[in-house]
Amino acid sequence: MSRIKTIFLSLIGFLFIGFLGAAYYFSSLVLYPNVQCRADHHVFCDTPKERGLDYENVRFQTADGIELESYFIPSSNKNKAIILVHGHGGQKNEGLRFAKSLHNAGYSLVLLSLRRNHGSFASMGYYEPLDVDAAFQFLKNKGYSKIGIFGFSMGAATSILYMAKNPEIPAGIFSSGYAVAMDVMIESAKRDFGIPYYPLIPLVKLALDIRGNMDIDSVRPIDSIGNISPRPIAIFHCKSDDYVDHHHAEDLFSKAKEPKSLWSPECSRHERIWNVYPKEAEERAVSFFKTYL
């Protein structure tokens, strides 16, 4: 009997250690994603020169002391600018797909590089609003008084959270963002790894909170988007998005207040609306900002 008990306790111990190891591994995928620019996704993986745009490499510091190096693309209009915010595992190049048309429309641009690319970690929108604020302050210090925001995926979630807290942002486009950070991670774990919620996901959440010194449950753009009104917002989202399900766009849109719009074209890859509908995507983005910024 004693031997059976020992085997049983050993098995429980191995399972517990295994779950802790798995939680650490999956939390690392969230906190430390591989940063890369892929031509099949981001299209433009060089500098803005690839799009025929003159630019400056600029540096500015977040309130918590992280120095971010980003692209600044000035225009002749010294009053209006847009901050483009990339997604999880992405780089500042992500905004280059829309950069040329927005710049041609007269907007100066900051293609923001988030903290994961500068020795820190990704927090799914918990700390990234500090990065956006650093870009915002950079533009304000240059004299820009009308500053819009355009976020992609995690950058869209981050942009919602930041715009809701900063009444000086007059207009925002949120492309392929999520309504609740934990929900998109839970959905991803089940879809990509076949992992049910119990018993692993609560341990992953705990690992994220401890390792990131944050409360990942509080990253809920759906609770903030309604506070943006009466400032206008637009949501872009592939109808069959293969990573952030379209219900996130529907949930965000239902909580947003007027003026608001939702564009959900027939496409299936995450954050690739421009790749499938480049002309319409650019026309919609330019039209939105020309109307409201």
C-alpha positions in Angstrom: 0.0 0.0 0.0 2.8 2.3 0.9 4.5 1.7 -2.5 1.3 2.4 -4.4 0.9 5.7 -2.4 4.4 6.6 -3.2 3.9 6.0 -6.9 0.6 7.9 -6.9 2.2 10.9 -5.1 5.2 10.8 -7.5 2.8 10.8 -10.5 0.9 13.8 -9.0 4.2 15.6 -8.5 5.4 14.9 -12.1 2.0 16.1 -13.4 2.2 19.3 -11.4 5.8 20.0 -12.5 4.7 19.2 -16.1 1.8 21.7 -15.9 4.1 24.4 -14.4 6.6 23.8 -17.2 3.8 24.0 -19.8 2.5 27.2 -18.2 6.0 28.8 -18.3 6.4 27.7 -22.0 3.0 29.1 -23.1 3.4 32.3 -21.1 6.8 32.8 -22.9 5.0 32.6 -26.3 2.9 35.5 -25.2 5.6 37.6 -23.4 8.5 36.9 -25.8 7.1 36.3 -29.3 9.6 35.9 -32.2 9.8 39.3 -33.7 9.9 39.2 -37.5 8.7 40.8 -40.6 7.3 38.3 -43.2 6.9 39.4 -46.8 3.8 37.2 -47.2 2.2 39.0 -44.3 3.7 42.5 -43.8 4.7 42.8 -47.4 7.3 45.6 -46.9 10.2 44.5 -44.7 12.7 47.2 -45.5 12.7 50.9 -44.5 10.1 53.4 -45.7 12.4 54.0 -48.6 10.9 50.8 -50.0 7.7 52.8 -50.5 9.5 55.9 -51.8 9.1 57.7 -48.4 11.7 59.9 -46.8 11.9 59.2 -43.1 13.9 59.7 -39.9 14.8 57.2 -37.2 13.6 58.8 -34.0 13.9 57.9 -30.4 11.6 58.7 -27.5 11.2 57.3 -24.0 8.2 55.8 -22.3 7.1 56.9 -18.9 8.5 53.7 -17.5 11.9 54.4 -19.0 12.0 52.3 -22.2 13.6 54.0 -25.2 11.8 53.2 -28.5 13.3 53.7 -31.9 10.6 54.4 -34.5 10.1 55.7 -38.0 9.0 59.3 -38.4 7.7 60.3 -41.9 7.1 64.0 -42.0 4.7 65.7 -44.4 4.3 69.3 -45.5 1.3 69.5 -43.2 2.8 70.3 -39.7 -0.6 70.0 -38.0 -1.9 66.5 -38.6 -0.3 63.2 -37.9 -1.2 59.6 -37.4 0.5 57.0 -35.1 0.5 53.5 -36.6 0.8 50.7 -34.0 1.9 47.2 -34.9 0.8 43.9 -33.6 2.1 41.1 -31.4 5.4 39.8 -32.7 5.4 42.5 -35.3 7.6 45.5 -36.1 7.2 49.1 -37.1 7.3 48.0 -40.8 3.7 46.7 -40.3 2.3 50.1 -41.0 4.1 50.6 -44.3 1.2 49.0 -46.2 -0.9 52.1 -45.4 1.9 54.6 -45.0 2.2 55.8 -48.6 -1.5 56.6 -49.1 -1.8 58.3 -45.8 1.3 60.3 -46.4 0.1 61.3 -49.9 -3.1 62.5 -48.2 -1.0 64.9 -46.2 -0.4 63.2 -42.9 2.9 62.9 -41.0 3.3 59.5 -39.6 5.0 57.7 -36.7 5.4 54.0 -37.3 5.8 53.0 -33.7 8.1 50.3 -32.5 6.6 48.7 -29.4 8.6 47.7 -26.3 9.0 44.0 -27.2 11.5 45.2 -29.9 13.5 47.1 -27.3 14.5 44.6 -24.6 11.2 44.3 -22.9 8.2 41.9 -23.4 4.8 42.0 -25.0 1.9 42.4 -22.6 -1.1 42.2 -25.0 -2.0 45.8 -24.3 -1.3 46.1 -20.6 1.9 48.2 -20.9 1.9 49.1 -24.6 -0.4 52.2 -24.1 2.7 53.8 -22.5 4.5 53.3 -25.8 1.7 55.0 -27.7 1.8 57.9 -25.3 5.5 58.3 -25.9 4.8 58.6 -29.6 1.9 61.0 -28.9 4.1 63.2 -26.7 6.8 63.2 -29.4 4.3 64.5 -32.0 2.9 67.1 -29.6 6.4 68.4 -28.9 6.8 68.8 -32.6 3.7 71.0 -32.7 1.1 68.6 -34.1 -2.3 69.3 -32.7 -4.4 66.7 -34.5 -3.1 63.2 -33.9 -5.0 60.2 -35.0 -4.2 56.5 -34.3 -4.3 53.4 -36.5 -3.6 50.0 -34.8 -3.2 46.5 -36.0 -4.1 43.4 -34.0 -2.5 43.8 -30.6 -1.8 47.3 -31.7 -5.5 47.8 -32.3 -6.4 46.6 -28.8 -3.7 48.9 -27.4 -5.0 51.8 -29.5 -8.5 51.4 -28.2 -7.3 51.4 -24.6 -5.1 54.4 -25.2 -7.6 56.4 -27.1 -10.3 55.8 -24.4 -8.0 57.4 -21.9 -6.6 60.3 -24.0 -9.4 62.7 -25.1 -6.9 64.5 -27.4 -7.0 61.7 -29.9 -9.8 62.7 -32.3 -10.1 59.6 -34.5 -8.9 56.0 -34.6 -9.0 52.9 -36.9 -8.7 49.5 -35.2 -7.8 46.7 -37.5 -8.1 43.0 -36.5 -8.1 43.8 -32.8 -9.5 41.7 -30.0 -12.1 42.5 -27.4 -10.5 40.7 -24.4 -6.9 39.6 -24.3 -7.5 36.4 -22.3 -10.3 35.4 -24.6 -8.2 35.5 -27.7 -5.4 33.5 -25.9 -7.9 30.9 -24.7 -9.4 30.6 -28.2 -5.9 30.3 -29.7 -4.8 27.6 -27.2 -7.8 25.5 -28.0 -7.6 26.0 -31.8 -3.9 25.7 -32.3 -2.9 23.2 -29.5 -6.1 21.5 -28.5 -5.7 22.8 -24.9 -9.0 23.1 -22.9 -9.4 25.9 -20.3 -8.7 23.6 -17.3 -6.3 22.9 -15.8 -3.6 24.7 -17.8 -5.0 28.1 -18.8 -5.3 29.4 -15.2 -1.7 28.5 -14.6 -0.7 30.3 -17.8 -2.6 33.3 -16.7 -0.9 33.2 -13.3 2.5 32.9 -15.0 1.8 35.9 -17.2 0.7 38.0 -14.2 3.8 37.1 -12.1 6.4 37.2 -14.9 4.9 40.4 -16.4 3.9 42.1 -13.2 0.5 42.7 -14.6 -3.1 41.7 -14.5 -3.8 40.2 -17.9 -7.5 39.9 -17.1 -7.7 43.7 -17.0 -6.8 44.0 -20.7 -10.3 44.4 -22.0 -10.7 46.8 -24.9 -14.4 45.9 -24.9 -14.8 47.8 -21.6 -13.1 50.9 -22.9 -14.3 51.4 -26.5 -17.6 52.9 -25.5 -15.8 55.7 -23.7 -14.3 57.0 -26.9 -17.5 58.5 -28.2 -18.3 61.1 -29.5 -15.0 60.7 -31.2 -15.3 58.5 -34.3 -13.8 55.0 -34.7 -13.6 52.5 -37.5 -13.1 48.8 -37.2 -11.5 46.7 -40.0 -11.6 42.9 -39.6 -11.5 39.9 -42.0 -14.8 38.1 -41.8 -13.0 34.7 -41.5 -9.9 35.8 -39.6 -8.0 32.7 -38.7 -6.4 34.0 -35.5 -8.6 36.7 -33.9 -12.2 35.5 -34.6 -14.6 37.9 -36.2 -16.8 37.9 -33.1 -14.2 40.2 -31.5 -15.0 42.8 -34.1 -18.7 42.3 -33.6 -18.4 42.5 -29.8 -16.3 45.7 -30.0 -18.6 47.3 -32.5 -21.7 46.5 -30.4 -20.1 48.2 -27.4 -18.8 51.2 -29.3 -21.0 54.3 -29.6 -21.6 56.5 -32.6 -20.0 57.6 -34.8 -18.6 54.1 -35.7 -18.2 51.9 -38.7 -17.3 48.2 -39.3 -15.8 46.9 -42.5 -15.7 43.1 -42.6 -14.6 41.9 -46.1 -14.3 38.3 -47.2 -10.8 37.3 -46.2 -9.4 34.6 -44.0 -5.9 35.5 -42.8 -5.3 37.5 -39.7 -4.5 41.2 -40.3 -4.2 40.8 -44.1 -7.1 43.0 -45.2 -4.7 45.3 -47.1 -3.1 42.2 -48.8 -6.4 41.2 -50.3 -8.0 44.6 -50.8 -5.2 47.1 -51.0 -7.0 49.8 -52.9 -10.2 49.7 -50.9 -8.4 49.4 -47.6 -6.3 52.5 -48.4 -9.3 54.4 -49.7 -11.3 53.6 -46.6 -8.5 54.6 -44.3 -7.7 57.9 -46.1 -11.4 58.8 -46.3 -11.9 58.1 -42.6 -9.0 60.3 -41.5 -9.9 63.1 -44.1 -13.4 63.2 -42.7 -12.5 63.2 -39.0 -8.9 64.3 -38.5 
